[in-house]
Amino acid sequence: MKKLVNRVDDVLDEALRGFGAAHADIVKVHASPAFVTRAAPTPRGKVALLSGGGSGHEPMHAGLVGVGMLDAACPGQVFTSPTPDQMLAAARAVDGGAGILFIVKNYEGDAMNFEMAGEMLESPHATVLTNDDVAVEASTYSTGRRGVAGTVVVEKIVGAAAEAGGRLEALKALGDRVNGRTRSMGVALTSCTVPAAGTPTFTLADDEMEMGVGIHGEPGRRRVKLMAADAIAGEMVDAIAGDLGARRGSEVLLMVNGFGGTPAMELYLMYDAARRRLADKGLPVARSLVGNYCTSLEMAGCSVTVTLLDDEIARLWDAPVHTAALRW
């Protein structure tokens, strides 16, 4: 295993320390238990948005803490859910008196621990459970569909609405609606290596890929021979569009997300292939995002996410945002 680490046991603590120092104008890193909040306190009367999950998916979620998105994020150990005490401490730290909205990816550990934290929380709260992955209905760590890169879209849209003063019930309904209009699918060209394990999570031959891979290296739909980019993008877009059931002429947001080990040149090539496939289906791309936002350590590959837009979702997507990873 070749990684830029000191001691494996210290990877998360040292990474968080570096993240907090690099973005001290945006975030504050808390220890014992570990969580990340905005550098400035939550304004009174604002609903606070809190997310989290296992580390190894950076910049999600701590890199999405800031104005226009999350108020706090709880990082667990690599590919391991954060604990209820982290979530409870983070929620109390960012409570602005208008309630807490949890945004949770559909993995059993995350869902269970956020539920436990909610039971101990004194403030009003609600949960948006993201499950945008169309690759498989259930897999390792999840009951039902997995929550993957579409979570970034939900956090951006709901974050903008919260910044504008949205109430807890309305934000919960908006998050569920955006999740329902969002689908994703990924492909892996290589595995990744969890530092504590020291060996690759799975093995792919030089001419193989995993179609529909999960962000922890979970199996996808099938293992196949490497195909051209147009064919890969075509299969993912076909699965996504078929599941969305979008009508021709519907405008969409297209996100091509890298898994950590794919060059930007290849991500833009995949964006071009996915955009052309969507155009063939009569689904014009009106908003775009390309880059590493929901990674899987150093895995080579990418995911495609499509969100059906309407006037409200497009307006909230365009609203100002200032985080370590996303800003305009």
C-alpha positions as CSV (number, residue, x, y, z in Angstrom):
1,M,0.0,0.0,0.0
2,K,1.4,3.4,-1.0
3,K,-0.4,6.3,0.7
4,L,0.7,9.7,2.1
5,V,0.1,8.8,5.7
6,N,2.0,8.8,9.0
7,R,0.2,6.3,11.3
8,V,-2.9,4.6,9.9
9,D,-4.8,5.3,13.1
10,D,-4.2,9.0,12.8
11,V,-5.3,9.5,9.2
12,L,-8.7,11.1,10.0
13,D,-7.5,13.3,12.8
14,E,-4.6,14.7,10.8
15,A,-6.7,15.1,7.6
16,L,-9.4,17.0,9.6
17,R,-6.7,19.2,11.2
18,G,-5.3,20.1,7.7
19,F,-8.8,20.7,6.3
20,G,-9.7,23.0,9.1
21,A,-6.4,25.0,8.8
22,A,-6.7,25.3,5.0
23,H,-10.3,26.6,5.2
24,A,-10.4,28.4,8.5
25,D,-12.4,31.2,7.0
26,I,-15.2,28.8,6.1
27,V,-15.2,26.0,8.7
28,K,-14.3,25.1,12.3
29,V,-13.2,21.6,13.1
30,H,-14.2,20.2,16.5
31,A,-12.6,17.3,18.3
32,S,-13.8,14.7,20.8
33,P,-16.3,14.0,19.2
34,A,-15.2,15.0,15.7
35,F,-17.5,17.2,13.6
36,V,-17.2,20.2,11.3
37,T,-19.3,23.4,11.5
38,R,-19.4,26.7,9.7
39,A,-16.8,29.2,11.1
40,A,-19.6,31.6,11.9
41,P,-22.5,30.6,14.3
42,T,-25.8,29.6,12.8
43,P,-28.1,32.7,12.6
44,R,-31.0,32.6,15.0
45,G,-34.2,31.4,13.3
46,K,-32.4,29.5,10.6
47,V,-33.0,25.7,10.1
48,A,-29.6,24.0,10.4
49,L,-28.6,21.3,7.9
50,L,-26.5,18.5,9.1
51,S,-25.1,15.6,7.1
52,G,-22.3,13.1,7.4
53,G,-20.9,9.7,6.7
54,G,-17.8,7.6,6.5
55,S,-14.6,9.4,5.5
56,G,-13.0,8.6,2.1
57,H,-15.6,10.4,0.1
58,E,-14.1,13.8,0.3
59,P,-15.0,16.6,-0.3
60,M,-18.4,15.2,0.7
61,H,-19.5,16.1,3.4
62,A,-17.2,18.4,5.3
63,G,-16.2,20.2,2.1
64,L,-19.8,21.1,1.6
65,V,-20.2,23.0,4.9
66,G,-20.6,26.7,4.4
67,V,-22.9,29.5,3.3
68,G,-25.6,28.1,1.0
69,M,-25.2,24.4,1.9
70,L,-24.5,22.5,5.2
71,D,-24.2,24.0,8.7
72,A,-22.4,20.9,10.0
73,A,-21.0,17.5,8.9
74,C,-19.9,14.5,10.9
75,P,-17.0,12.4,9.5
76,G,-16.7,8.8,10.5
77,Q,-13.7,6.7,10.1
78,V,-13.0,5.6,6.5
79,F,-16.1,4.0,5.1
80,T,-17.6,3.8,8.6
81,S,-20.6,5.6,9.8
82,P,-20.1,8.5,12.3
83,T,-21.5,7.8,15.8
84,P,-24.7,9.2,17.4
85,D,-22.6,11.2,19.9
86,Q,-20.9,13.0,17.0
87,M,-24.3,13.8,15.4
88,L,-25.8,14.9,18.6
89,A,-22.9,17.2,19.5
90,A,-22.9,18.7,16.0
91,A,-26.7,19.3,16.0
92,R,-26.5,21.1,19.4
93,A,-23.6,23.2,18.2
94,V,-25.5,24.5,15.1
95,D,-29.0,24.7,16.5
96,G,-30.4,28.1,15.6
97,G,-33.7,27.6,17.2
98,A,-35.7,26.7,14.1
99,G,-34.9,22.9,14.0
100,I,-32.4,20.6,12.5
101,L,-32.7,18.8,9.1
102,F,-30.6,15.7,8.8
103,I,-29.6,14.7,5.2
104,V,-28.6,11.0,5.3
105,K,-27.4,8.7,2.6
106,N,-29.3,5.4,2.6
107,Y,-26.8,3.1,4.4
108,E,-27.8,1.1,7.4
109,G,-25.2,2.5,9.8
110,D,-25.8,6.1,8.8
111,A,-29.6,5.8,9.0
112,M,-29.6,4.0,12.3
113,N,-27.1,6.4,14.0
114,F,-28.8,9.5,12.8
115,E,-32.1,8.1,14.1
116,M,-30.5,7.4,17.5
117,A,-29.1,11.0,17.6
118,G,-32.6,12.4,16.7
119,E,-34.2,10.5,19.6
120,M,-31.8,12.2,22.0
121,L,-32.1,15.7,20.4
122,E,-34.3,18.2,22.2
123,S,-35.0,20.4,19.2
124,P,-37.5,19.7,16.3
125,H,-35.8,17.7,13.6
126,A,-36.6,15.9,10.4
127,T,-34.6,13.6,8.0
128,V,-34.2,13.5,4.2
129,L,-33.0,10.0,3.2
130,T,-31.2,10.0,-0.2
131,N,-31.3,6.9,-2.4
132,D,-30.5,8.0,-5.9
133,D,-28.4,5.0,-7.1
134,V,-30.3,3.1,-9.8
135,A,-27.6,0.4,-10.1
136,V,-29.1,-2.1,-7.6
137,E,-32.1,-2.2,-5.3
138,A,-30.1,-3.4,-2.3
139,S,-26.4,-4.1,-1.6
140,T,-23.8,-4.2,1.1
141,Y,-24.6,-1.7,3.8
142,S,-28.0,-0.7,2.5
143,T,-31.6,-1.8,2.5
144,G,-33.1,-0.4,-0.7
145,R,-31.2,1.9,-3.0
146,R,-27.9,3.5,-2.0
147,G,-27.5,7.2,-1.5
148,V,-24.5,8.4,-3.6
149,A,-23.5,11.6,-5.5
150,G,-27.1,12.9,-5.9
151,T,-26.8,13.7,-2.2
152,V,-24.6,16.7,-3.2
153,V,-27.5,18.0,-5.4
154,V,-30.0,17.6,-2.5
155,E,-27.6,19.4,-0.1
156,K,-27.1,22.3,-2.5
157,I,-30.8,22.8,-3.3
158,V,-32.0,22.5,0.3
159,G,-29.1,24.5,1.6
160,A,-30.1,27.4,-0.6
161,A,-33.7,27.2,0.6
162,A,-32.6,27.1,4.2
163,E,-30.3,30.1,3.6
164,A,-33.4,32.0,2.3
165,G,-35.3,31.3,5.5
166,G,-37.2,28.1,4.6
167,R,-39.0,26.3,7.5
168,L,-38.2,22.8,8.6
169,E,-41.3,21.1,7.2
170,A,-40.9,22.8,3.8
171,L,-37.2,22.0,3.6
172,K,-37.9,18.3,4.4
173,A,-40.5,18.2,1.6
174,L,-38.2,20.0,-0.8
175,G,-35.3,17.5,0.0
176,D,-37.6,14.6,-0.6
177,R,-38.8,16.1,-3.9
178,V,-35.3,16.7,-5.2
179,N,-34.2,13.2,-4.2
180,G,-37.2,11.8,-6.1
181,R,-36.2,13.7,-9.2
182,T,-32.5,12.6,-9.0
183,R,-30.9,9.4,-10.2
184,S,-27.2,8.2,-10.3
185,M,-25.1,5.3,-11.5
186,G,-21.3,4.7,-11.3
187,V,-18.6,2.7,-12.9
188,A,-15.2,1.6,-11.5
189,L,-12.1,0.9,-13.5
190,T,-10.0,0.1,-10.4
191,S,-10.6,-0.6,-6.8
192,C,-9.6,1.5,-3.8
193,T,-7.6,0.6,-0.7
194,V,-8.9,1.4,2.8
195,P,-5.8,2.5,4.8
196,A,-6.7,0.2,7.8
197,A,-7.0,-2.8,5.5
198,G,-3.9,-2.1,3.4
199,T,-5.2,-4.2,0.4
200,P,-7.6,-3.4,-2.4
201,T,-11.3,-3.8,-1.6
202,F,-11.8,-5.8,-4.8
203,T,-9.8,-6.9,-7.8
204,L,-10.4,-6.0,-11.5
205,A,-8.4,-7.3,-14.4
206,D,-6.7,-4.7,-16.6
207,D,-9.5,-5.2,-19.2
208,E,-12.5,-5.3,-16.7
209,M,-14.8,-2.7,-15.1
210,E,-17.5,-2.8,-12.5
211,M,-20.7,-1.4,-13.9
212,G,-22.9,0.1,-11.2
213,V,-20.3,0.1,-8.4
214,G,-21.1,1.6,-5.0
215,I,-19.0,4.3,-3.4
216,H,-17.6,1.8,-0.9
217,G,-16.6,-0.6,-3.6
218,E,-19.9,-2.6,-3.3
219,P,-20.7,-4.8,-6.3
220,G,-22.7,-3.2,-9.1
221,R,-25.0,-4.7,-11.8
222,R,-22.3,-6.8,-13.5
223,R,-18.6,-7.0,-14.2
224,V,-17.8,-6.6,-17.9
225,K,-15.0,-6.0,-20.3
226,L,-13.8,-2.4,-20.6
227,M,-15.9,-0.5,-23.2
228,A,-15.5,2.9,-25.0
229,A,-16.5,5.9,-23.0
230,D,-19.6,6.5,-25.2
231,A,-20.8,3.0,-24.5
232,I,-20.2,3.4,-20.7
233,A,-22.0,6.7,-20.6
234,G,-24.8,5.4,-22.8
235,E,-25.5,2.5,-20.4
236,M,-25.5,4.7,-17.4
237,V,-27.7,7.4,-18.9
238,D,-30.2,4.8,-20.3
239,A,-30.6,3.3,-16.9
240,I,-31.0,6.7,-15.2
241,A,-33.4,8.1,-17.8
242,G,-35.5,5.0,-17.9
243,D,-35.9,5.0,-14.1
244,L,-36.7,8.8,-14.1
245,G,-39.3,8.4,-16.7
246,A,-38.7,11.9,-17.9
247,R,-40.7,13.4,-20.8
248,R,-38.9,14.7,-23.9
249,G,-38.1,18.3,-23.6
250,S,-37.5,18.2,-19.8
251,E,-34.5,20.2,-18.8
252,V,-32.0,18.5,-16.5
253,L,-28.9,19.0,-14.4
254,L,-26.1,16.7,-15.4
255,M,-23.3,16.0,-12.8
256,V,-20.3,13.8,-13.7
257,N,-18.6,13.0,-10.5
258,G,-15.1,11.5,-10.2
259,F,-14.3,8.7,-7.7
260,G,-10.9,10.1,-6.8
261,G,-8.5,8.6,-9.3
262,T,-9.8,9.8,-12.7
263,P,-8.2,12.8,-14.5
264,A,-10.3,15.8,-15.2
265,M,-9.8,15.3,-18.9
266,E,-11.6,12.0,-18.7
267,L,-14.4,13.4,-16.6
268,Y,-15.1,16.1,-19.2
269,L,-15.0,13.5,-21.9
270,M,-17.6,11.4,-20.0
271,Y,-19.6,14.6,-19.5
272,D,-19.6,15.1,-23.3
273,A,-20.7,11.5,-23.9
274,A,-23.5,11.7,-21.3
275,R,-24.7,15.1,-22.6
276,R,-25.0,13.8,-26.1
277,R,-26.9,10.7,-24.9
278,L,-29.3,12.9,-23.0
279,A,-29.8,15.1,-26.0
280,D,-30.7,12.0,-28.1
281,K,-33.4,11.3,-25.6
282,G,-34.8,14.9,-25.8
283,L,-33.4,15.9,-22.4
284,P,-31.4,19.1,-22.7
285,V,-28.8,19.9,-20.1
286,A,-29.5,23.2,-18.5
287,R,-27.1,23.0,-15.5
288,S,-23.8,21.2,-15.1
289,L,-21.3,20.1,-12.5
290,V,-18.1,18.1,-13.3
291,G,-15.4,17.1,-10.8
292,N,-14.6,15.1,-7.6
293,Y,-17.4,15.6,-5.1
294,C,-18.4,12.2,-3.8
295,T,-15.2,10.1,-4.1
296,S,-14.1,6.6,-3.1
297,L,-10.6,7.2,-2.0
298,E,-8.4,6.7,-5.1
299,M,-10.8,4.6,-7.1
300,A,-10.6,5.2,-10.9
301,G,-14.0,5.7,-12.4
302,C,-17.0,8.1,-12.2
303,S,-20.7,8.4,-11.7
304,V,-23.3,10.2,-13.7
305,T,-26.2,12.0,-11.9
306,V,-29.2,13.5,-13.6
307,T,-31.8,15.7,-11.8
308,L,-35.0,16.8,-13.4
309,L,-35.2,20.6,-13.1
310,D,-38.1,22.9,-12.6
311,D,-38.1,26.7,-12.0
312,E,-37.7,26.4,-8.2
313,I,-34.9,23.8,-8.3
314,A,-33.0,25.7,-11.0
315,R,-33.3,28.9,-9.0
316,L,-32.0,27.3,-5.9
317,W,-29.2,25.6,-7.7
318,D,-28.1,29.0,-9.0
319,A,-28.2,30.6,-5.6
320,P,-24.9,31.7,-4.1
321,V,-22.8,29.1,-2.3
322,H,-19.5,29.3,-0.5
323,T,-17.9,26.1,0.7
324,A,-14.5,24.5,0.5
325,A,-15.6,22.4,-2.5
326,L,-18.4,24.3,-4.2
327,R,-18.7,28.1,-4.6
328,W,-20.3,30.6,-7.0
